[in-house]
Amino acid sequence: MKLWYSTTSPFVRKVRSVIAYHQLEQQVELLPTVAAKAESPHNQDNPLGRIPALQTDQGEWLFNSSLIAEYLDSLGKKPSLFPQGENRWQLLNFHAIADGIMENTLMYLGERMLRDPAEWWHSRHQQMMERNIRSLRYLEQRLEQLGTELNIATLYVVCVIDFFHFRLNVIGINPAEVVPHLDCWAQQMNATYPCLASTKPYQS
């Protein structure tokens, strides 16, 4: 299998954490992406031009981080990261909240990283930031239900928290200040699960 990836993307980290959890590293070749240009090789394999993108052993490409994570999880020998019990929908809803936070963030992250502040859509940025703060507090208020067991929801919430720290100067929301209990929980999860600690974002 082949995976287009980066060392900074929380979407890619979700997938890499699943790979690490199931110890599939020897089965997945990592293909680093470079500048986001139309001629970049990953754009030839993925019509959406996004990462991650995974090529299966059958030659088919999968394009969505959640789809890729579930596909890789199905190949693993350890207990599934995708809940099947009575708390399935609650945990998948937490995952959806984390995914929504990242969607909100992407609406202004690129603009802040690539354009002059004078050209920013400030009111839109503020709206997305407020939504993210509400969503982070929603998760913090439900820490007991979120729990400390590793699953696709807890894994991804950690990815989001760490990404906010990694891009703090651009995102403008400090989890340690806005949701200190959730932030502490995320650091404890990193300390507990090697598949999270080994995939934390870094600038390559």
C-alpha positions in Angstrom: 0.0 0.0 0.0 1.0 3.6 -0.6 0.0 6.7 1.4 0.4 10.3 0.4 1.1 12.1 3.7 2.6 15.1 5.5 4.0 15.4 9.0 1.7 18.3 9.9 -1.8 17.3 8.8 -4.2 16.2 11.5 -6.2 14.2 8.9 -3.0 12.3 8.0 -2.1 11.9 11.6 -5.4 10.1 12.2 -4.4 7.6 9.5 -0.8 7.3 10.7 -2.0 6.7 14.2 -4.2 3.8 13.0 -1.2 2.4 11.1 1.0 2.6 14.2 -1.7 1.1 16.5 -2.1 -1.9 14.2 1.6 -2.1 13.5 1.1 -1.9 9.7 4.2 0.2 9.1 5.8 -2.4 7.0 2.8 -2.7 4.8 2.4 1.0 4.0 4.9 3.0 1.9 4.8 6.7 3.0 4.9 9.2 0.1 5.7 12.7 1.3 3.8 15.6 -0.4 5.6 18.8 -1.3 4.3 22.1 -2.5 0.6 22.2 -3.2 0.9 22.7 -6.9 -1.2 21.3 -9.7 1.7 19.3 -11.0 2.4 17.7 -7.6 2.4 13.9 -8.0 -0.2 13.3 -5.4 -2.7 15.4 -7.5 -2.3 12.8 -10.3 -3.4 10.1 -8.0 -6.1 12.0 -6.1 -8.6 14.1 -8.1 -9.5 16.1 -4.9 -5.9 17.1 -4.5 -6.0 16.4 -0.8 -4.1 14.2 1.7 -4.2 11.6 2.9 -4.7 9.4 -0.1 -4.1 5.6 0.2 -3.5 3.1 -2.6 -4.6 -0.3 -1.6 -2.8 -3.5 -2.6 -5.4 -4.0 -5.2 -4.4 -0.6 -6.8 -7.5 1.3 -5.9 -7.1 4.8 -4.3 -9.0 5.8 -1.2 -9.4 9.6 -0.6 -10.9 10.4 2.8 -9.1 10.2 6.1 -12.0 8.5 7.9 -12.5 6.0 5.1 -8.8 5.2 5.0 -8.6 4.9 8.8 -11.5 2.4 8.8 -10.1 0.5 5.9 -6.7 0.1 7.6 -8.4 -0.7 10.9 -10.2 -3.6 9.1 -6.8 -5.0 8.2 -5.4 -4.9 11.7 -5.2 -7.8 14.2 -5.8 -5.7 17.3 -9.2 -4.7 18.6 -11.0 -2.4 16.3 -10.8 1.4 16.9 -14.3 1.8 15.5 -16.8 1.2 18.3 -19.5 -1.4 17.8 -21.2 -1.5 21.2 -23.9 0.6 22.8 -21.8 3.7 22.9 -21.0 3.5 19.1 -23.1 6.5 18.1 -22.0 8.7 21.0 -18.3 8.1 20.1 -18.9 8.6 16.4 -20.6 11.8 17.2 -17.6 13.0 19.2 -15.5 12.1 16.1 -17.9 14.1 14.0 -17.4 17.1 16.3 -13.6 16.8 15.9 -14.0 16.6 12.2 -16.3 19.6 12.2 -13.7 21.6 14.2 -11.1 20.9 11.5 -13.5 21.8 8.7 -14.1 25.1 10.4 -10.4 25.7 10.9 -9.6 25.0 7.2 -12.0 27.7 6.2 -9.6 30.3 7.5 -6.2 28.6 8.1 -5.0 28.7 4.5 -5.9 32.3 4.1 -4.0 33.2 7.3 -1.0 31.3 6.2 -0.8 32.5 2.6 -2.4 36.0 2.4 -1.6 39.3 3.9 -3.7 40.2 7.0 -5.1 43.1 5.2 -6.8 40.7 2.8 -8.3 38.4 5.5 -12.1 37.9 5.8 -11.9 38.8 9.5 -15.6 38.4 10.4 -15.6 35.0 8.8 -12.5 34.0 10.7 -14.1 35.2 14.0 -17.2 33.2 13.3 -15.3 30.0 12.7 -13.2 30.6 15.8 -16.3 31.0 18.0 -17.8 27.8 16.6 -14.6 26.0 17.3 -14.4 27.3 20.9 -18.1 26.2 21.5 -17.3 22.8 20.0 -14.1 22.3 22.1 -16.1 23.2 25.2 -18.8 20.7 24.2 -16.1 18.0 24.2 -14.6 19.2 27.5 -18.0 19.0 29.2 -18.3 15.4 28.1 -14.8 14.1 29.1 -16.4 11.4 31.2 -18.3 10.0 28.2 -15.3 10.5 26.0 -13.2 8.4 28.3 -9.6 7.3 28.0 -9.9 4.2 25.9 -8.3 4.5 22.5 -10.8 4.6 19.7 -11.3 6.6 16.5 -13.0 9.4 18.5 -10.5 9.8 21.2 -7.6 9.4 18.8 -8.9 12.2 16.5 -9.8 14.6 19.3 -6.1 14.3 20.4 -5.0 15.0 16.8 -7.1 18.2 16.8 -5.8 19.5 20.1 -2.2 18.9 19.2 -2.7 20.5 15.8 -4.1 23.6 17.5 -1.0 23.8 19.6 1.2 23.2 16.5 -0.4 26.0 14.5 -1.3 28.2 17.5 0.1 31.4 16.0 -2.2 30.9 13.0 -5.3 29.3 14.4 -5.4 31.7 17.3 -7.1 29.4 19.8 -5.0 28.0 22.7 -6.6 24.8 24.1 -4.6 25.1 27.3 -6.5 28.4 28.0 -9.9 27.7 26.4 -10.3 24.0 27.4 -7.6 23.3 30.0 -9.2 20.0 31.2 -9.6 18.7 27.6 -6.0 19.8 26.9 -4.7 18.0 29.9 -6.6 14.9 28.9 -5.1 15.0 25.4 -1.6 15.2 26.8 -2.3 12.2 29.1 -3.6 10.3 26.0 -0.3 11.1 24.2 1.6 9.8 27.2 -0.5 6.6 27.4 -0.6 5.5 23.8 2.6 5.2 21.7 0.7 5.4 18.4 -0.3 9.0 19.4 3.1 10.0 20.8 4.9 8.8 17.7 2.7 10.7 15.2 2.6 14.2 16.8 2.9 16.9 14.1 6.2 18.4 13.2 7.6 20.5 10.4 9.8 18.4 8.2 
